[in-house]
């Protein structure tokens, strides 16, 4: 049943000997294993699934359909947690994301709720316990199972502190960051290098900030290209919420269309003049370049003839050959010790 991270949660359920819950919320299940384990253990319970990442949500939905399960899929964490007696979660790597999760469960779940959140031991820190203690009266660690452990939280404090988004002035814009959105309210080194080239971005009728995070690039595009239609795309709920808030904070909410989507899959062929992207090379805590490579492949489809893809990525990643093969002529624009920026242009 699943990996060690999901198995340690179910092992702890056995130790706790909890009464059968009427509603179980499964949060950020990466592969559907927590969802399937909950369905097997409590076949009469309502099951609600909420995942920050769209790929995880789709995986969970597919697992449920294959198993013939009826589940509720929510895109609001508070709705998923509402009335739940038990919440099962994978620990997010960000303390801010954990703070949001814990506060939401404490405010919206049942008074008797137990939150079981697990992760790899190497990723667990004492700060996670401290974060949970802001919202629960009882917090402890489980016994380990292989390389995984769970944190167990009970006695919720619904009147505890409400997490506030982080705000900062960055590159002449106000950035608003919720939960575990990439880089928070800071300017990461790759985006800094990319935005330093913003005055070289071409004029565009339609421009996309792909993997938009807090929306800093999208807001830069909307500010510098006043006649462009600007779209921000990310698969993360926290990122979409952050980008929408960043756009609003800078008076650009009407200029930027922020979408939760799986990359460019919902964008039509030959529909875009400019794509600017700082692609991920992790999924969760694991290194994974497949998302970035998919982004490059999809960019080739959606760019108009003469359209450009501006990409920033770590210097050690071998993307240039793929860019040349999929997009067209690719040139190095700038480089520092850790990152490089390339421009790839579709043939006219």
N, C-alpha and C positions, 0 to 999 in steps of 0.2 A: 504494500500500500504506500505509494508515493516515495519521497525521499526522506532522509533523516529529519529534515526540518518539519515535515508534516507528521512523521511517525512520533516524534517526541511530544507533540501536542496531544495526540490521541493516547499516548502512554500516560500523560499527566491527567487526562480526563478519567482514565481508569483509576488512578490513585485517588483522585478527589471524590469519586463515587457520587457525582452530582445527580440530582433528580433530572428526569428527562425534560429537556427544554421544549417550550412550545414554539420558540422562534430562535433560529441560529443565524447569525450574520458571519459570512466568510469574507475576509478582507484581504485583498492583494494576494490571492492565490495564483501562483505563477504557472501551474500546470494542471489545475483541476483536482489535484489529489486531496486537498483539504475538503473540497466540496463533496467529492465522492465518499470520503470517509465519514463525513457528517451525515450524508444521506443513508449510508449503511447502518450507522450507529443509531440514528433517530429517524426511522422511516416516516413517522407521523408528524415530524416537526416542519414548520415553515422554514424554507431556506432562502436567504437573501445573499446575493453576491455583489460586491462592489470592488472594483480594481482601479487603481489610478491609471495604469497603462492599458490602452485599448487592446493590445495584443493579448494581454492576460485575460481581459474580459471576454474576448472572442474565444480563447482557448477554453475558459470555464464554461461558456455557453455551449460550445461544441461537445465538451465532455458530458454535460448534462443531457443534451439532446440524444447523444449516442446511448446513454444509460436509461433513457426514457424518463428523466426526472423533470418535474415541474418546479422551476425556481423563479425567484424574483430577481431581476438584474437592475440594479440602481446605479445611477451616475451621481447621486448625492450620498455622501457617507452618512449624513444624519438620517436619511430615509432608510438606508440599509440597517442601521443600528437601532432604529426606533422600536422599542418594546422588546428587544432581544434579551433573553436570559443568558445567552452564551455568545461570545464573539471569538472567532478563531482567526488569527492573522499571522502573516509573515512580517517580521520586524523590518520596517524601512531602515535604510542606511542613514537617513537624515534625522537628527533629533527634532528638528522643526516639524517634519512629517509625523513623527511619533507623537509629538505634543498635540498636533491637530487631531490625530486619530484618538488619542486617549481622552482629550477634552470632549470630542463628539460622542464617544461611547458613554462617558460619564454623564453627559447631559441628556442623551436621548434614549439610552437603553433602559431596561427594567431596573428597578432598585436593587434586585438580587443578582444583577449581571456579574459574570466572571469573564474576564478578558484573558485569553491565552495567546501569547505572541511569541513566536520562536524564530531562531536564526542560527547561523553557524557561530560556534563559540568564538572564533577569531574575530568576528564582527561585533560581538557583544561588549558593552562597556558599562561601568558603574553609572555613567551619566544617563543611561536608558532607565535604570531603576529610579533615579532621581526625577526624571521627566514624568514617569508614570505616577510617582508619589505626589505630584502636583494635583492629580485628579482622582486618585484612589487612596483609601485609607489603609489598605493592605496590599503590599507588593513583596513578592519573593521570587527566587529562582527555583527552577525545577531541577531534578536530577538530570545529568547529561545522558544522551543516547548517541553513541558514536561521537561525532564532532558537532552535535547540535544540542542546544538547551532552549528551554522556554522560560519566559517571565509570566508570572501569574498575578493578576491584579483583581481585587475585589473591593467591596465597600465603596462604591463610586461617590464622588463629591460633585453633584450636579451644579453647585454654586461656586465651583472652583474658578481659577483664573481662565479667562477666555483668551486663546492665542490671538495675537495681533500680527498682521502681515508686516514683514520688514520693508522699510522704505529707505531709499538713498538717492542722492543726486549723482548721476552717472552720465558722462559724455553729454552734458547739457540737458539731460532729461531726468524726470523722476521715475525711478524704478520701484515697482511694488511686487513683492515676492511672497507667495503662499506656500506652506508645506515644504516638500522636498524638491521644489523646482530647481533645475540646474543652476548653479552658481549663486543662488539666493539673490539678494539685492546688490551683489557685487558685480564688477566687470571682470570676467575671467580673461586670462592672457590671450587665448585664441580669438575671442570676440574683440578684444582691444586691438589686436593686430589687424583684424578684418575691417573694423570700423575706421581705422586710420586711413583706409583706402576709399572711404565712402565718396569722396569728391571725384573718384574715377569711375564710379558706377554709371552705366549708360542711362540715358533717358528711356523710360519704359511706359507703355500704356498699362501693363499689368505686371506687378512684381510680387514675388512670394518670399517670405521669410520662412524657410523650411526647417522644422524643428525649432519653433520660435521661442521656447522657454518663457522668459519674462516679457518678451515682446520688444526688447531693446532695439533689435535690428529692424523690426517692422516699423517701429516709431521713427527711427532714423530715415527709413525709406519714405514714409508718409510726409515727414518734415521736409526732406530734400527733393522729393519728386511730387510737387503739389497737384499735378494733374493725373497721377497714376492711381489705378485701383490697386490697393495693397491688401494682401492676404497673409495672415499668420497661421501656420499649421503645426500642430503638435499632437502626439498621441496621449499625452498626460493630462489628466483632469486638473492637477495643480498648475501645470504650465498654462493651460487655457484660461483658468481663473486669474492667474498672475498677468498674462498678456492683456486680458480684457481690462484689468484694473490699471495696468501701466498706461494703456491707451487712454483710458478715461482721465487719469491723473495729468496727462499732457494735452488734454483737449482734442484728442485724436480718435475718440471712440467712433465717430461717424465715418472716419476715413479708413479704418482697418477692420476687415472681416476676419475674426479669429475663429478657427475651426478645430474641433477634435477629430482627427482623421489619421488613418494609417498611411502616412507619407502623402504621396501625390496620387494615390489610387482613385480619388474622386475628382481629379482635375482632367479636363478633356485634352485630347491630342492637339498639339501645336497651338496652345491657348495662352502662352506666357512668354513675355519678353525677357524677364530677369528673375533668376532664382539666386538668393543669397543664403548660405547655409554654414553653420558650425555643427557638423553631424556628430552624433554620439558614437563612441566606440566601446561603450559598456552597455550591458543590460543587467540592471540591478548592480550587483557587485562583481559580475563576471565580465571580462573583456570579450567584446563581440563586435566585429566590424561588419556583420552581415546587413545591419540596418543602413549603414552608410553606403554600402555597395548597391543596395536596392534603391536608395535615393538617387544615386548617380544614373542607374539604368532608367528609372522612371523620368528623370529630368530630360533624358534624351527624347523621350516620347512627348512630353508636354511643351518643350521649348519650340517656339516658332523658328523658322529659318532666320539665321542671324542672331537668335537669342543667346543669352550668356548665363552660365553658371559660375558664380563666385563661391569658392570653397576655402575654408581654413581647416587645417588638420595637423596632427603631430608629424614632425619631420620624418619619423621612422616608418610611417604608414605608406605602403606602396600603391597609392591611388592614381598616380599620374598616367600609368599605362592604361588603366581602366577608363579614365577620363578621355584620353585620346581616342580609344577604341569606340566608346559609347557616344561621346558628345562631338568631338572634333578637335580642332587645333587648341592646344592647351599650353599656356605660358605661366611661368612663375612670376608673380607680381612682386612679392616681398617675402622675406624670411628672417626669423630671429633664431635664437638658440633652441627653442622648443617647437615652433610652429612655422608653417608656411601658408601663403595665400596663393591660390591659382585662379586663373580665369580661363574657362573653356567656352568655345563659341561654336554653335551649330553652323554648318555651311549654309550660305544663302540659297 
